[in-house]
């Protein structure tokens, strides 16, 4: 665990063009208004009333979790009783999207509220990558920190290269996180689920026996909530699971191997017992968090969110009925489970069919905290607060975009491409050969029936919109 508040304050002050004394003075006034000059004056808390009602925010992110893996989303092999309970107590989104089909771009969008193409991170960052999330951006963690929230990340960051690999490392402490726990300082590929963890060899073991990474992250989350129960907090619990190489706890793997229809080994393409075991460990942590919030009387004043960063690897799971998986812009690569619980606002057991994206978390969290957006930072996302109050509400947006340029195909099969979804229709444009595919997702969720030739005018209209959006965000297509 590392706390670097003074350094973070200096970064924020530099970005907001104010002195540290003014920053500390305004934070000391603390809750109602932030009287800094410059851009922060327009990012001030909206009102005393909003301040008094501001909730804690917990975002639980699973890595490479497919849309169809949870019981509440129709899976009959994996066991997710706590996530199913969370859905029964909150709202479940059927058309929630990741802004990219791989890891780092999703996380850049989460932190900035911008499409990955605008940020300039459109593929996963390699361990020696010189690209990283620039400190010029004011992240959602920094905004919440300025509003009096204690901010913490537990687990995967993946928005920088690492000094251990010769890159310039820009850790979460440089982006507004007060506490950084069980985070990586080396490359994370290949999985590392039992202590010692190859992605951070300095992490000391805390749990008895053979410490399991998911269990460790769950423990740290409970302790974070306990530490900050008397104040506002933002917790970003970013699990490394269920990224391959899949490796569940032996007793749970054995349990799933005995179930009818179980696949064999950690590379099974259907009913993978290791994936199911890992997911059960994540689910157990969700239950622990729900119980802790109940125990502390914080459930009513905490927005609890569960989602994933991109589709499941279709080499180790099936995303059916969705097509393909991670690294592609088909639905299997970008549609994600999303469950949100907030008892005073969200109707229990509700379902929302409105398309949303992880770019929407930033403006939604600002709304929850009673903050106005900073006028110097463009936001592509919109607040989904209206959908929390009424799942049938309409957003002032009907179109979502993707940009996934590759110099060569992804090793999982993804191709260089872009996509647009507007209402029921989705178009994918492949940059490698110029092909265009058009689907009506309401009628064809599996994307089996390409309508590009049957509906050429619709395809041309969406392709024109997609090209216009690329110009707007400065998206580049590789030669």
N, C-alpha and C positions, 0 to 999 in steps of 0.2 A: 504494500500500500504506500502510495506516495501523495503527499499533499503539497501543492505548490501555489498557494493563494497569492502571495505577493507577485510572483512572476505572471500569473494569469491576470491580476489587476493591472500590471504594467501594459500587457498586451491589449487589454480592453481600453485602457486610457489612450494608448497610441491610436487605436482604431477610431475612438470617439473624440479625439482631439480635445481632451480635458486633462487636468492635472490629477495625480493620484489623490491629493488632498481633497479635491472636489468630489472625486469618486467615493472615497471613504466617508466623507461628510454626507453625501446623498444616500449612500447605503446605510449609514448610521440613522438617518431619518427613516430609512428602511422600507417602509411598506406602502406608502400611499403615493408619493410622487418622487421622481428622480429629477432633480433640478439642474442637471448638467446642460451646458450649452451644446450647440452643434446637433449632430444627428440623433443623439440620445433624447433630446427634448421632445422629439416626435415618437420616441419609443417608450414614453412614460406609461406608467400604469393608468388605465382608463379611468378608474374611479375608486373611492373608498369602498363602495359596495362590492365591486369586483374583487378588490384586494381581500376583503373579509371572507369571501367565498372561494378563494383560490384553492384548488385541490392539489394534493400530491400527485405525481405522475410516475407510473412504473411501466416501462416498455420492455417486454420480454421478446427477444428475437432469436429464433432458431435458424441455424445455418443449413441451407440446401433442403428445406422442408417442403415437400410437394403439397399441392392443394388438396389432394385426396387422402392424406395420411391420418387424419383425425377421425375419431368415431362420429363426432357431430357433423362431419362432412361426408359421412357415408362409409368409412372404412370399417370392415367387419373383422379384420385380423389384428390390427394394432389395438392396444387398450389404453385409452386416454380419459379415464373417468373424471379427473379434475378439470381438464380442458372442456369436456362435455358439460360439466357443472357450470363452468365459467360462461359457456354459451347460453346455458339455461337461465343464468342470472343477468345476462347482458344481451348484446346484439351481435349477430354473426353476419359478416359481409360475404356475399357470394361472388362479387366481381371486384375484389381487391387486387391491385397490381403492384409488382415491383417495377421500378423505373429502369431496370436493367436485368439481364438474365444471368449475371454473375455478381460476385460479392462487392468489390470496392466501389463501383459506380453507384450501387444501391446505397451504400453507407455515406458516400459523398452527398447524395441527394437528401438523405435523412438529416444530415447535419446542416445543410444549407437551405433546404426548401426549393432547390433549383434542379432542373433536369441535368443529368450527368454531362450531357454534351455542352451545356453552358459552363459547367465547372471545369471541364477539360479532363475528366477522369471517366473513360468509357470502357475500360477493360480492367480486369483484376490486376493489382500492383504486384510485381515480382519483388522478392526480398532485397534485391540490389537496385530497385527502381529509384530514379532521381525524382520522379513525379510524386507529389504528395498533396494532400489538402492544404491549400495555402492559408496562412494565418491572416490574410487580408479579409477572409470571410468572417462574418460574425455568426458563429454557430448557434444552434438552438440551446446548447448548454450554456454558452456565454450570456444569451438573453435571459434565460431562467436564473442564472447566477446573479445577474444584475437586479433581478426582481426579488432577491432574497431566498432563492432556493439553494439548498446544498445539492451539488451535482455529483453523481458517481457513475462510473462505468465498471462493470464486472465482465471480464472476458474479452472477446475479440474486437479489435479496433480496425486493422487492415486498411488504413488510409495513409500509409507511409511505407517507404523502404526502411531498412534497419541498419544502424551503425555496425552491428555485428556482421553485416554483409557488405560494408563499404559505402552505404548510402547515407544521405542526410536524413536523420530520423526526426520526425515531428510528432511527438506523442500526444495523447489526449489532454495532458496537462496544459499544452499550448493552445488548446481549443475550449477551455472553460470548465474542465472537469476537476473538481476538488479532490476526488478520490479515484485512483486508478488501481484496480485489483485484478490479479490473475490475468493480466494482459500480456501480449506477446512482445518479445524484443528480437525475435528471429523468425525465419520463414515458417509458415504454419501448415504447409502442404503435407499430405500423407497421414494426417490424424495423429493424435498423441493424447490418449485418453486415460492413461494411468501414470501416476507420479513415478519417476521424475519426468517432467514435460519438456520435450525437445525444443518447443518454441520459446521457453523461458526457463533456463536451467537454474535460475536463482530463486525460484518459488520454493519455499520450504513446505514440507508436508505437514498437514494439520489433522487429518482424519486417521483413525486407527486402521490397521490392516493395509490393504492395497488401495490407496486413495484413488478414487475415480473422479475425473475432471468435472463431470456434470454435478456430482454430489458436492464437490468443493465450491463450485459457483453458486449452487443453491444455498449452502451454508453462509457464504459471504453475503448473499442477498438478504437473508434473514437478519444477520448481524448489522448490515447497513440500515435496515428499517428500524431496528432496535436503537441504534445510535442516534438516529435523527427523528425519532417519533414525536419529539416536542416542537419540531419546526417543519417548514416546508421542505420537501425533497423531490428531486428528479433522479430516478434510478433507471439506468440503461443496462439491463441484464442481457448480455450478448453472448449466447452459447456458441461454442465451437461445434457441437453436435447439431445435425447429423451428417457432417461433412465426412467424406471418405478419407482415409480407410476406416470403414465402420468397425466399431469394437464396443460391444456392450458388456455389461457385467456378466460373469459366467452363469450365475444362478438365474438371471433373467433370460439370457440366451437359451439356456436349457429349457426354461418354461415355454418359450415360443417354439422351440424346435419340436416340442411334443404336440403342438396344436395341429389340427387337420389342415392340410394344404400348405404347410410350412415349406419354405425354400431351404436350400442347403448352403450353409456358410455365409460369409459376409459379402459375397458377390452375387447372391441370389437376386434375380430380376423380379421376383414376385414373392410377397410375404417374407421379406428378409428378416430373419430372427434377430440379427444384430441391430438393424435399424429399429425394429419394434422395441428391443430392449433399451436402446438409447432414448427413444421417444418416451418410454415409460419413466425413465429417470428424469427427463425434462418435465413430464407431467407431474411427477411426485413433487418437484420443486414448485410448480404452480400451486399445488395444494398446500404446500408449506407456507407460501406467501399469503394465500387466501386466509389460512388459519391464523397467521401472525397478525394480519390486518384486523381480523375479528377480535383477537385477543387484546389488541391495543386500542380497540374502538376507532380504528382508522378507515374501515371499509367504506363508510359513507363519504369520506372526504378524500378518496384516492381513486383516480382513473387508472384502471388496470388493463393493459393492452397486451395481446399476444399475436405475433405474426411471424413471417419468415422472410428471408432476404432474396430468394429466387427459387425457381422450381427444383424439384428433386432430380438427382442424376438418374436418367432412365437406364443406366447400366446396372443399378442396384435396386431399382424400384419401378413401379408403374405409376404414372400420373393419370391413368385413365379415369374418366373419359376424355381427359385433355390430351392433346397431341404433343409428343416429344417431351423434352425436359430441359434442364439447365443448359445454358449456352445458346439456346434458340429463342426466337421471338414468337414461336408458337405458344399457345396458351399454357402448355405444360412447363414452359421455361419462365413465365412471368406472372401467372396468376397464383395468388397466395391465400392461405387461410388468414383471416383477420377477425379477432374477437375483441370487443371492448365492453368493459363493465364499469358503470358509474351509477350506483343505486339511486341517487337523487334525480337523475336525468334520464338514464337509459331504461327503456322498457324491458323487463326480463323476458327472455325467450323470443326476442324479435329478430327479424331477418331483414337485411338491407340489400337490394339488388342494384343500387346505383354504383357505377364504376368509380373507384377511388384509387389513389396511388400513394406510395410512401412519400412523395413530395408534399403531400397534404399534412403530414404530421407537424411540420414546423409551424405553419400558420394556425393549425388547430391548437397546438400547445401554447402559442402566444395568446390565443383567445381564452384558453382555460386560465392562464396566468394574468389576464387582464392587461395584456401588453399590446401596444400598436407595433406594426412592423417598422423596422428601421428604413427610412426613406432612401438610404444609400445602397441598399441591397435588394435587388429584384427578387421577387418570389414567384415561382411558377405554380406552386401549389395553392390550394384554397382551403379554408377552414371547413372541416366536415362536421362542425358543431351542430348545424341544422339537422344532419342525419342522426346524430345522437339523440336529439330531442324527438325527432319524427323520422323513422326509417324511410317513409314515403316522400319526404321532402325532396325538392329539386336543388341542385347546385347550379351556380352561375357559370357552368362550364359543361360542355358536351363532348370535348375532344381530349384524348391523351396521345402522347407521342413517345417513340423510342428511337434511339440511335446507337447502333452497335457495330462500329466499323472495325474490321479485322484485316490485318495484312495476310493472314493465312487462316484456314478453318480452325476452330477450336478443337482440341483433342477429343471432346465429347460429341462433336459433330456440328456445332453451331457454325453458321456462315455469316459473312459480313452483310449486314442488312439494316434496314430501318422499318418502322411500323407506325401506323396510326389507327386509333379506334375512335370512331364517331358514332354515337348511338349504338345500333345493332351491328354496324359494319366495321370490319377490320381489314386493313390492307397491309401486306408485307412486301417491301421492295428489296430485292437481293442485289447488292452492289457488285458482286463478282461476275454476274452475267446479265444483269438488267431485267431479270424475270420479275413479274408482279403477280401476287396471289391475293384474292379477295374472298372474304368469308362473311356470312351472316351468322353471328355467334348465337343469336337467339334460336335459330333453326338448326344450327350446325356447330355445337360447342366443340366437337372433335376435329373441326377444320378438315373435313374430308372432301367437301365439294367446292372447288375453286370456281368462283363466279366471274373471274376477270374477263373472260371472253363473252359470257352471257350478259354481263352488265358493264359494258365498256365505258359508258358515261360516268357511272358511279366510280369505277376504278380510276378514271382520268381525274375526276374531281378530287378524290382523296390523295392521289399522288401529287397533284398540284398543291394541295394544302400541306402535305408533308415536305415538299421541296421549299415552300415558303417558310415553314417553321424552321427548317435547317438554316436558311439564310438568317433568320431572326436570332437564333442562338449561336451562330457561328460554327455550326457543325461541319466537320471535315470528312470527306469520303476518301479513303486511301486509293492510290492509283491501282 
